[in-house]
Amino acid sequence: MSYQIKIASDQIKQEVPLTEASIDQALISVSNLMSTLVQARVDTGVPAATGQIAVRRLAKAQMALIEASSDVLRVHGELVKVGRECAVLDVHETCPPAQASAGQGKLLSVAA
């Protein structure tokens, strides 16, 4: 394997899990905002129709993030195939875990 391929492979191995985690973080943020919007509507006693356009647009943004996540996961799978075909990824090697970020949630400590 050439040195350039090794460098590119190592960079991709780092960036793919980070990209997946970034999309998950964005989905969490949008979901939290959705919860806050709906809770604010309930807490303030405004009619259910108030802010409905914003809620629908935010739901559309959530779905777009879910689609983006699915597409990145598909890309990850394709890159694994490319790695095997190009002998960059050992058949017995698994994907490295995403590096812990500063703002990780509560589940990490449970999963670890």
Secondary structure, 3 states (H helix, E strand, C coil): CCHHHHHHHHHHHHHHHHHHHHHHHHHHHHHHHHHHHHHHHHHHCCCCCCCHHHHHHHHHHHHHHHHHHHHHHHHHHHHHHHHHHCCCCCCCCCCCCCCCCCCCCCHHHHHC
